[in-house]
């Protein structure tokens, strides 16, 4: 059987520092953590391997043995499998990164071992473009879980659970990979050590019922797609009436004219070729009204004009981005007889300048002509 190289598992080089190992571990562990990939067996297995690799490489003695002898050198060293493996400070630090409170993150996950669902959960809220730019208040109708009183949230009839026969009530099972032995979460009881023999008839073994609620939130100005906000105390309700938090992820709709890039706003400004030549001043829309744009004479297609402090307010710093007006040069597609006559007069008035191809290709014409003289 081919064994995975621990350095390849963490996607780092063999000379990686402790900080680089920790960064790689945090990234991959968050990516494959079972709470983020419910029901995904492949992600769960990857999470276990990532955890195993970090347990070894974050320990200087084990890393030295592994570098010299491979996994065979670790036999008898012992590793702590499951999510508790590795440096516990790193594990808790990773949890804070995944579930740390405040804007854009999660609150601390609270899950009773006998409870079948997490108290915190997340929903997506669609916002109109202007709602995200200027902020607004939104009333959200939502559904949350509440522990079944008949089974005390366990999902078992009369709240009677029995010891898991697969792991002997330990919540973990020992696995071997080559010479290594490590523990992993029991797949039958999901680490609880107990299982349901007879499902609760009231909740059909789910351990919860659902209720409806309404929350009114204030959306701060400047939020964008992917930003998250916490509504404290509006999550699922667990045993003992403890209620978690609701996390709201924003999805902002696009605008017909304004294009957002971070805190900058782009707008395409159609400009007729005569306006470009003459350098006219035209009115353009902004987020808060309109303003005059003085075109440079001879403005080119895709030329940009920038206006500081006319973009979107930064949701963290309060500073505004830029408004960037990009010219789209418009040429006439047709011309009536009168227009043709005027255009010809205009062309003639420019003299040789109105026939740039002549001066450009004159030398090329002579060179091609000489090719056939001999």
C-alpha positions as a Markdown table, in Angstrom:
| # | Residue | x | y | z |
|---|---|---|---|---|
| 1 | Unk | 0.0 | 0.0 | 0.0 |
| 2 | Unk | 1.3 | 3.5 | -0.9 |
| 3 | Unk | 1.6 | 5.7 | 2.2 |
| 4 | Unk | 1.1 | 9.4 | 1.9 |
| 5 | Unk | 4.0 | 11.7 | 2.7 |
| 6 | Unk | 3.2 | 13.9 | 5.6 |
| 7 | Unk | 4.8 | 17.0 | 4.0 |
| 8 | Unk | 2.7 | 16.4 | 0.9 |
| 9 | Unk | -0.4 | 16.0 | 3.0 |
| 10 | Unk | 0.1 | 19.5 | 4.5 |
| 11 | Unk | 1.3 | 20.9 | 1.1 |
| 12 | Unk | 4.6 | 22.2 | 2.6 |
| 13 | Unk | 8.3 | 21.6 | 1.9 |
| 14 | Unk | 10.5 | 19.4 | 4.1 |
| 15 | Unk | 12.2 | 22.6 | 5.3 |
| 16 | Unk | 8.9 | 24.2 | 6.4 |
| 17 | Unk | 9.2 | 26.1 | 9.7 |
| 18 | Unk | 6.8 | 25.5 | 12.6 |
| 19 | Unk | 4.8 | 28.6 | 11.7 |
| 20 | Unk | 4.5 | 27.4 | 8.1 |
| 21 | Unk | 3.3 | 24.0 | 9.3 |
| 22 | Unk | 0.8 | 25.6 | 11.6 |
| 23 | Unk | -0.6 | 27.8 | 8.9 |
| 24 | Unk | -0.9 | 24.9 | 6.5 |
| 25 | Unk | -2.6 | 22.8 | 9.2 |
| 26 | Unk | -5.1 | 25.5 | 10.0 |
| 27 | Unk | -6.1 | 26.0 | 6.4 |
| 28 | Unk | -6.6 | 22.3 | 5.6 |
| 29 | Unk | -8.2 | 21.4 | 8.9 |
| 30 | Unk | -10.8 | 24.2 | 8.5 |
| 31 | Unk | -11.3 | 23.1 | 4.9 |
| 32 | Unk | -12.0 | 19.5 | 5.7 |
| 33 | Unk | -13.5 | 19.7 | 9.2 |
| 34 | Unk | -16.6 | 17.5 | 9.6 |
| 35 | Unk | -18.7 | 20.4 | 10.9 |
| 36 | Unk | -18.1 | 22.2 | 7.6 |
| 37 | Unk | -18.7 | 19.0 | 5.5 |
| 38 | Unk | -21.6 | 17.2 | 7.2 |
| 39 | Unk | -22.1 | 13.7 | 5.7 |
| 40 | Unk | -19.0 | 14.0 | 3.5 |
| 41 | Unk | -17.0 | 10.8 | 4.3 |
| 42 | Unk | -14.1 | 11.8 | 1.9 |
| 43 | Unk | -13.6 | 15.1 | 3.7 |
| 44 | Unk | -13.7 | 13.4 | 7.1 |
| 45 | Unk | -10.9 | 11.0 | 6.0 |
| 46 | Unk | -8.8 | 13.9 | 4.7 |
| 47 | Unk | -9.3 | 15.7 | 8.0 |
| 48 | Unk | -8.0 | 12.7 | 9.9 |
| 49 | Unk | -4.9 | 12.4 | 7.7 |
| 50 | Unk | -4.2 | 16.2 | 8.0 |
| 51 | Unk | -4.5 | 15.9 | 11.7 |
| 52 | Unk | -2.2 | 12.9 | 11.8 |
| 53 | Unk | 0.4 | 14.6 | 9.7 |
| 54 | Unk | 0.4 | 17.7 | 11.9 |
| 55 | Unk | 0.7 | 15.6 | 15.1 |
| 56 | Unk | 3.9 | 14.2 | 13.8 |
| 57 | Unk | 5.5 | 17.2 | 12.1 |
| 58 | Unk | 4.7 | 19.7 | 14.9 |
| 59 | Unk | 6.6 | 17.5 | 17.4 |
| 60 | Unk | 10.3 | 18.0 | 16.9 |
| 61 | Unk | 11.3 | 14.6 | 18.1 |
| 62 | Unk | 8.7 | 12.8 | 16.0 |
| 63 | Unk | 9.5 | 14.9 | 13.0 |
| 64 | Unk | 13.2 | 14.0 | 13.3 |
| 65 | Unk | 12.4 | 10.3 | 13.5 |
| 66 | Unk | 10.0 | 10.6 | 10.5 |
| 67 | Unk | 12.6 | 12.5 | 8.4 |
| 68 | Unk | 15.2 | 9.8 | 9.1 |
| 69 | Unk | 13.1 | 6.6 | 9.1 |
| 70 | Unk | 9.7 | 7.4 | 7.7 |
| 71 | Unk | 6.6 | 6.1 | 9.5 |
| 72 | Unk | 8.5 | 3.0 | 10.6 |
| 73 | Unk | 10.5 | 5.2 | 12.9 |
| 74 | Unk | 7.4 | 6.4 | 14.7 |
| 75 | Unk | 6.3 | 2.9 | 15.8 |
| 76 | Unk | 5.8 | 2.9 | 19.6 |
| 77 | Unk | 5.9 | 6.7 | 19.8 |
| 78 | Unk | 2.1 | 7.0 | 20.0 |
| 79 | Unk | -0.1 | 9.7 | 18.5 |
| 80 | Unk | -3.3 | 11.2 | 19.7 |
| 81 | Unk | -5.8 | 10.8 | 16.9 |
| 82 | Unk | -9.1 | 12.5 | 16.2 |
| 83 | Unk | -9.5 | 16.3 | 16.6 |
| 84 | Unk | -7.8 | 16.3 | 19.9 |
| 85 | Unk | -4.4 | 15.4 | 18.4 |
| 86 | Unk | -1.5 | 17.7 | 17.9 |
| 87 | Unk | -0.9 | 20.8 | 19.9 |
| 88 | Unk | -4.1 | 21.7 | 21.8 |
| 89 | Unk | -3.2 | 25.4 | 21.6 |
| 90 | Unk | -3.1 | 25.1 | 17.8 |
| 91 | Unk | -6.4 | 23.2 | 17.8 |
| 92 | Unk | -8.2 | 25.9 | 20.0 |
| 93 | Unk | -6.6 | 28.6 | 17.9 |
| 94 | Unk | -8.0 | 27.0 | 14.8 |
| 95 | Unk | -11.4 | 26.8 | 16.4 |
| 96 | Unk | -11.3 | 30.4 | 17.2 |
| 97 | Unk | -10.5 | 31.2 | 13.6 |
| 98 | Unk | -13.4 | 29.0 | 12.4 |
| 99 | Unk | -15.9 | 30.0 | 15.1 |
| 100 | Unk | -14.5 | 33.2 | 16.7 |
| 101 | Unk | -17.1 | 35.9 | 17.4 |
| 102 | Unk | -17.6 | 39.3 | 15.8 |
| 103 | Unk | -18.4 | 40.5 | 12.4 |
| 104 | Unk | -17.4 | 38.2 | 9.6 |
| 105 | Unk | -17.0 | 35.1 | 11.9 |
| 106 | Unk | -18.7 | 32.6 | 14.1 |
| 107 | Unk | -19.4 | 32.6 | 17.8 |
| 108 | Unk | -18.1 | 29.7 | 19.9 |
| 109 | Unk | -19.8 | 26.5 | 19.0 |
| 110 | Unk | -21.9 | 25.1 | 21.8 |
| 111 | Unk | -23.0 | 21.5 | 21.4 |
| 112 | Unk | -24.2 | 19.2 | 24.2 |
| 113 | Unk | -22.8 | 15.7 | 23.8 |
| 114 | Unk | -26.4 | 14.4 | 24.1 |
| 115 | Unk | -27.7 | 16.9 | 21.6 |
| 116 | Unk | -28.1 | 16.0 | 18.0 |
| 117 | Unk | -27.6 | 19.4 | 16.4 |
| 118 | Unk | -25.5 | 22.5 | 16.7 |
| 119 | Unk | -26.9 | 25.7 | 18.3 |
| 120 | Unk | -25.3 | 28.1 | 15.8 |
| 121 | Unk | -26.4 | 28.0 | 12.2 |
| 122 | Unk | -26.1 | 30.2 | 9.1 |
| 123 | Unk | -28.5 | 31.5 | 6.4 |
| 124 | Unk | -28.0 | 33.6 | 3.3 |
| 125 | Unk | -29.6 | 37.0 | 2.9 |
| 126 | Unk | -29.9 | 38.6 | -0.6 |
| 127 | Unk | -29.4 | 42.3 | -0.7 |
| 128 | Unk | -30.1 | 44.9 | -3.4 |
| 129 | Unk | -27.0 | 46.8 | -4.6 |
| 130 | Unk | -28.1 | 50.0 | -2.9 |
| 131 | Unk | -28.9 | 48.2 | 0.4 |
| 132 | Unk | -25.4 | 46.9 | 0.6 |
| 133 | Unk | -23.8 | 50.2 | -0.3 |
| 134 | Unk | -25.8 | 52.4 | 2.0 |
| 135 | Unk | -26.9 | 50.0 | 4.7 |
| 136 | Unk | -30.4 | 49.2 | 5.7 |
| 137 | Unk | -32.7 | 47.4 | 8.2 |
| 138 | Unk | -34.0 | 44.0 | 7.2 |
| 139 | Unk | -36.7 | 41.8 | 8.8 |
| 140 | Unk | -35.9 | 38.2 | 8.4 |
| 141 | Unk | -38.4 | 35.4 | 8.9 |
| 142 | Unk | -36.5 | 32.2 | 10.0 |
| 143 | Unk | -37.0 | 28.7 | 11.3 |
| 144 | Unk | -34.9 | 27.3 | 14.2 |
| 145 | Unk | -34.6 | 24.0 | 16.0 |
| 146 | Unk | -35.7 | 23.5 | 19.6 |
| 147 | Unk | -35.0 | 20.4 | 21.7 |
| 148 | Unk | -37.7 | 17.8 | 21.9 |
| 149 | Unk | -39.1 | 17.8 | 25.5 |
| 150 | Unk | -40.2 | 14.2 | 25.3 |
| 151 | Unk | -36.7 | 12.9 | 24.7 |
| 152 | Unk | -34.7 | 15.8 | 26.1 |
| 153 | Unk | -33.1 | 16.4 | 22.8 |
| 154 | Unk | -31.5 | 13.0 | 22.6 |
| 155 | Unk | -33.7 | 11.5 | 19.9 |
| 156 | Unk | -34.3 | 8.4 | 22.0 |
| 157 | Unk | -37.6 | 7.2 | 23.4 |
| 158 | Unk | -37.9 | 8.4 | 27.1 |
| 159 | Unk | -34.4 | 9.8 | 26.7 |
| 160 | Unk | -32.8 | 6.4 | 27.1 |
| 161 | Unk | -29.5 | 6.0 | 25.3 |
| 162 | Unk | -27.4 | 2.9 | 25.3 |
| 163 | Unk | -23.6 | 2.4 | 25.1 |
| 164 | Unk | -22.3 | 2.2 | 21.5 |
| 165 | Unk | -21.4 | -1.4 | 20.8 |
| 166 | Unk | -19.0 | -0.4 | 18.0 |
| 167 | Unk | -16.6 | 1.6 | 20.2 |
| 168 | Unk | -17.6 | 0.2 | 23.6 |
| 169 | Unk | -18.9 | 3.6 | 24.7 |
| 170 | Unk | -15.5 | 5.3 | 24.2 |
| 171 | Unk | -16.5 | 7.5 | 21.3 |
| 172 | Unk | -13.2 | 6.6 | 19.5 |
| 173 | Unk | -11.8 | 3.6 | 17.8 |
| 174 | Unk | -8.1 | 2.7 | 17.3 |
| 175 | Unk | -6.9 | 2.5 | 13.7 |
| 176 | Unk | -3.6 | 1.4 | 12.2 |
| 177 | Unk | -1.8 | 2.9 | 9.2 |
| 178 | Unk | 1.3 | 0.9 | 8.6 |
| 179 | Unk | 3.2 | 0.8 | 11.9 |
| 180 | Unk | 1.3 | 3.7 | 13.3 |
| 181 | Unk | -1.7 | 3.5 | 15.6 |
| 182 | Unk | -4.0 | 6.4 | 16.1 |
| 183 | Unk | -7.5 | 7.1 | 17.4 |
| 184 | Unk | -10.4 | 8.4 | 15.3 |
| 185 | Unk | -14.0 | 9.4 | 16.0 |
| 186 | Unk | -16.3 | 6.4 | 16.1 |
| 187 | Unk | -18.3 | 6.5 | 12.8 |
| 188 | Unk | -21.4 | 4.8 | 14.4 |
| 189 | Unk | -22.0 | 7.1 | 17.4 |
| 190 | Unk | -20.1 | 10.2 | 15.9 |
| 191 | Unk | -17.9 | 10.3 | 19.0 |
| 192 | Unk | -20.8 | 10.4 | 21.5 |
| 193 | Unk | -20.2 | 7.0 | 23.0 |
| 194 | Unk | -24.0 | 6.4 | 23.1 |
| 195 | Unk | -26.6 | 5.4 | 20.5 |
| 196 | Unk | -30.4 | 5.4 | 20.1 |
| 197 | Unk | -32.0 | 2.0 | 20.4 |
| 198 | Unk | -35.7 | 3.2 | 20.1 |
| 199 | Unk | -36.3 | 6.5 | 18.3 |
| 200 | Unk | -38.5 | 9.1 | 20.1 |
| 201 | Unk | -42.0 | 8.9 | 18.5 |
| 202 | Unk | -42.6 | 12.6 | 19.1 |
| 203 | Unk | -39.6 | 13.9 | 17.0 |
| 204 | Unk | -39.1 | 10.7 | 15.0 |
| 205 | Unk | -35.6 | 10.4 | 16.5 |
| 206 | Unk | -34.4 | 13.8 | 15.3 |
| 207 | Unk | -34.1 | 15.2 | 18.8 |
| 208 | Unk | -35.8 | 18.5 | 17.9 |
| 209 | Unk | -38.9 | 20.3 | 16.6 |
| 210 | Unk | -38.9 | 23.5 | 14.6 |
| 211 | Unk | -40.2 | 26.9 | 15.5 |
| 212 | Unk | -40.6 | 30.2 | 13.5 |
| 213 | Unk | -39.1 | 33.5 | 14.6 |
| 214 | Unk | -38.4 | 37.0 | 13.2 |
| 215 | Unk | -35.2 | 38.9 | 13.6 |
| 216 | Unk | -34.6 | 42.6 | 12.6 |
| 217 | Unk | -31.0 | 43.3 | 11.8 |
| 218 | Unk | -29.1 | 46.5 | 10.9 |
| 219 | Unk | -27.0 | 45.9 | 7.8 |
| 220 | Unk | -24.0 | 48.2 | 8.0 |
| 221 | Unk | -23.1 | 50.4 | 5.0 |
| 222 | Unk | -20.4 | 48.8 | 2.7 |
| 223 | Unk | -21.1 | 45.1 | 3.2 |
| 224 | Unk | -20.4 | 42.9 | 0.2 |
| 225 | Unk | -21.1 | 39.3 | -0.9 |
| 226 | Unk | -19.5 | 36.9 | 1.5 |
| 227 | Unk | -19.6 | 39.2 | 4.5 |
| 228 | Unk | -21.3 | 37.7 | 7.6 |
| 229 | Unk | -23.1 | 39.2 | 10.5 |
| 230 | Unk | -24.1 | 37.6 | 13.8 |
| 231 | Unk | -27.6 | 37.9 | 15.3 |
| 232 | Unk | -26.9 | 36.8 | 18.9 |
| 233 | Unk | -29.5 | 34.6 | 20.5 |
| 234 | Unk | -31.4 | 33.8 | 17.3 |
| 235 | Unk | -29.8 | 30.4 | 16.7 |
| 236 | Unk | -31.2 | 26.9 | 17.6 |
| 237 | Unk | -32.4 | 26.3 | 21.1 |
| 238 | Unk | -30.9 | 23.4 | 22.9 |
| 239 | Unk | -31.5 | 21.5 | 26.1 |
| 240 | Unk | -31.9 | 23.8 | 29.1 |
| 241 | Unk | -33.4 | 26.5 | 26.8 |
| 242 | Unk | -29.9 | 27.6 | 25.8 |
| 243 | Unk | -30.0 | 29.3 | 22.4 |
| 244 | Unk | -27.2 | 29.8 | 20.0 |
| 245 | Unk | -26.5 | 32.5 | 17.4 |
| 246 | Unk | -27.7 | 33.1 | 13.8 |
| 247 | Unk | -25.1 | 33.9 | 11.3 |
| 248 | Unk | -26.2 | 35.8 | 8.2 |
| 249 | Unk | -24.1 | 35.7 | 5.0 |
| 250 | Unk | -24.8 | 38.4 | 2.5 |
| 251 | Unk | -25.3 | 37.9 | -1.3 |
| 252 | Unk | -25.4 | 41.3 | -3.1 |
| 253 | Unk | -27.1 | 41.6 | -6.4 |
| 254 | Unk | -25.4 | 43.4 | -9.3 |
| 255 | Unk | -26.4 | 46.8 | -10.6 |
| 256 | Unk | -27.2 | 47.7 | -14.2 |
| 257 | Unk | -24.7 | 50.6 | -14.4 |
| 258 | Unk | -22.3 | 50.4 | -11.4 |
| 259 | Unk | -19.8 | 47.6 | -11.1 |
| 260 | Unk | -18.3 | 47.1 | -7.6 |
| 261 | Unk | -14.7 | 46.0 | -7.1 |
| 262 | Unk | -14.0 | 46.1 | -3.3 |
| 263 | Unk | -14.7 | 49.6 | -2.3 |
| 264 | Unk | -14.2 | 51.1 | -5.8 |
| 265 | Unk | -17.1 | 51.6 | -8.2 |
| 266 | Unk | -16.7 | 51.4 | -11.9 |
| 267 | Unk | -19.1 | 52.9 | -14.5 |
| 268 | Unk | -18.9 | 52.8 | -18.3 |
| 269 | Unk | -19.4 | 56.2 | -19.9 |
| 270 | Unk | -20.5 | 56.1 | -23.6 |
| 271 | Unk | -18.8 | 59.0 | -25.4 |
| 272 | Unk | -19.5 | 60.0 | -29.0 |
| 273 | Unk | -16.4 | 60.5 | -31.1 |
| 274 | Unk | -17.1 | 64.2 | -31.6 |
| 275 | Unk | -17.4 | 64.7 | -27.8 |
| 276 | Unk | -14.0 | 63.0 | -27.5 |
| 277 | Unk | -12.4 | 65.3 | -30.1 |
| 278 | Unk | -13.9 | 68.5 | -28.6 |
| 279 | Unk | -13.3 | 67.5 | -25.0 |
| 280 | Unk | -16.8 | 68.2 | -23.8 |
| 281 | Unk | -18.1 | 68.2 | -20.3 |
| 282 | Unk | -20.8 | 65.6 | -19.6 |
| 283 | Unk | -22.8 | 64.6 | -16.6 |
| 284 | Unk | -22.4 | 61.1 | -15.2 |
| 285 | Unk | -24.2 | 59.3 | -12.3 |
| 286 | Unk | -22.6 | 58.7 | -9.0 |
| 287 | Unk | -23.7 | 56.7 | -6.0 |
| 288 | Unk | -25.2 | 59.8 | -4.5 |
| 289 | Unk | -26.4 | 61.7 | -7.5 |
| 290 | Unk | -24.5 | 63.1 | -10.5 |
| 291 | Unk | -21.3 | 65.0 | -11.3 |
| 292 | Unk | -19.6 | 66.6 | -14.3 |
| 293 | Unk | -16.9 | 64.8 | -16.1 |
| 294 | Unk | -14.6 | 67.1 | -18.2 |
| 295 | Unk | -13.3 | 65.0 | -21.0 |
| 296 | Unk | -9.8 | 65.6 | -22.2 |
| 297 | Unk | -9.6 | 66.6 | -25.9 |
| 298 | Unk | -8.9 | 63.5 | -27.9 |
| 299 | Unk | -10.0 | 61.1 | -25.1 |
| 300 | Unk | -9.3 | 57.5 | -26.1 |
| 301 | Unk | -11.4 | 54.4 | -25.8 |
| 302 | Unk | -11.2 | 52.8 | -22.4 |
| 303 | Unk | -9.5 | 55.9 | -20.9 |
| 304 | Unk | -10.3 | 56.1 | -17.2 |
| 305 | Unk | -11.1 | 59.1 | -15.0 |
| 306 | Unk | -10.9 | 58.6 | -11.2 |
| 307 | Unk | -12.7 | 60.4 | -8.5 |
| 308 | Unk | -11.5 | 59.7 | -4.9 |
| 309 | Unk | -14.0 | 59.4 | -2.0 |
| 310 | Unk | -16.9 | 58.7 | -4.4 |
| 311 | Unk | -16.9 | 54.9 | -4.0 |
| 312 | Unk | -18.3 | 52.6 | -1.3 |
| 313 | Unk | -17.6 | 53.1 | 2.4 |
| 314 | Unk | -15.3 | 50.5 | 3.9 |
| 315 | Unk | -17.3 | 48.5 | 6.4 |
| 316 | Unk | -14.3 | 48.3 | 8.8 |
| 317 | Unk | -12.4 | 51.6 | 8.4 |
| 318 | Unk | -15.2 | 54.0 | 7.3 |
| 319 | Unk | -13.0 | 55.3 | 4.4 |
| 320 | Unk | -14.5 | 55.5 | 1.0 |
| 321 | Unk | -13.2 | 54.1 | -2.2 |
| 322 | Unk | -13.0 | 55.6 | -5.7 |
| 323 | Unk | -15.5 | 56.2 | -8.5 |
| 324 | Unk | -13.8 | 55.1 | -11.8 |
| 325 | Unk | -15.4 | 56.3 | -15.0 |
| 326 | Unk | -14.2 | 54.4 | -18.1 |
| 327 | Unk | -14.8 | 55.8 | -21.5 |
| 328 | Unk | -16.5 | 53.7 | -24.2 |
| 329 | Unk | -15.9 | 55.5 | -27.5 |
| 330 | Unk | -19.0 | 55.4 | -29.8 |
| 331 | Unk | -18.6 | 55.7 | -33.6 |
| 332 | Unk | -21.6 | 56.3 | -35.9 |
| 333 | Unk | -22.7 | 53.1 | -37.7 |
| 334 | Unk | -24.7 | 54.7 | -40.5 |
| 335 | Unk | -24.9 | 58.1 | -42.2 |
| 336 | Unk | -27.6 | 59.7 | -44.4 |
| 337 | Unk | -26.7 | 61.8 | -47.4 |
| 338 | Unk | -26.4 | 65.0 | -45.5 |
| 339 | Unk | -24.2 | 63.4 | -42.9 |
| 340 | Unk | -22.0 | 61.9 | -45.5 |
| 341 | Unk | -21.5 | 65.3 | -47.1 |
| 342 | Unk | -20.6 | 66.9 | -43.8 |
| 343 | Unk | -18.3 | 64.0 | -42.9 |
| 344 | Unk | -16.5 | 64.4 | -46.2 |
| 345 | Unk | -16.0 | 68.1 | -45.7 |
| 346 | Unk | -14.8 | 67.4 | -42.2 |
| 347 | Unk | -12.3 | 64.9 | -43.5 |
| 348 | Unk | -11.0 | 67.2 | -46.2 |
| 349 | Unk | -10.6 | 70.0 | -43.7 |
| 350 | Unk | -8.0 | 67.8 | -41.9 |
| 351 | Unk | -5.9 | 67.4 | -45.0 |
| 352 | Unk | -3.2 | 64.8 | -45.0 |
| 353 | Unk | -4.1 | 64.1 | -41.3 |
| 354 | Unk | -7.4 | 62.6 | -42.4 |
| 355 | Unk | -5.5 | 59.9 | -44.5 |
| 356 | Unk | -3.1 | 58.4 | -41.9 |
| 357 | Unk | -2.8 | 55.2 | -43.9 |
| 358 | Unk | -1.1 | 57.0 | -46.8 |
| 359 | Unk | 1.9 | 58.2 | -44.8 |
| 360 | Unk | 2.0 | 55.0 | -42.8 |
| 361 | Unk | 2.0 | 52.6 | -45.8 |
| 362 | Unk | 3.9 | 54.7 | -48.3 |
| 363 | Unk | 7.3 | 53.1 | -47.6 |
| 364 | Unk | 5.7 | 49.7 | -47.5 |
| 365 | Unk | 4.1 | 50.2 | -51.0 |
| 366 | Unk | 7.6 | 51.2 | -52.4 |
| 367 | Unk | 9.3 | 48.2 | -50.8 |
| 368 | Unk | 6.8 | 45.7 | -52.1 |
| 369 | Unk | 7.0 | 47.3 | -55.6 |
| 370 | Unk | 10.8 | 46.8 | -55.6 |
| 371 | Unk | 10.4 | 43.1 | -54.8 |
| 372 | Unk | 9.1 | 42.5 | -58.3 |
| 373 | Unk | 11.5 | 44.7 | -60.3 |
| 374 | Unk | 14.3 | 42.2 | -60.5 |
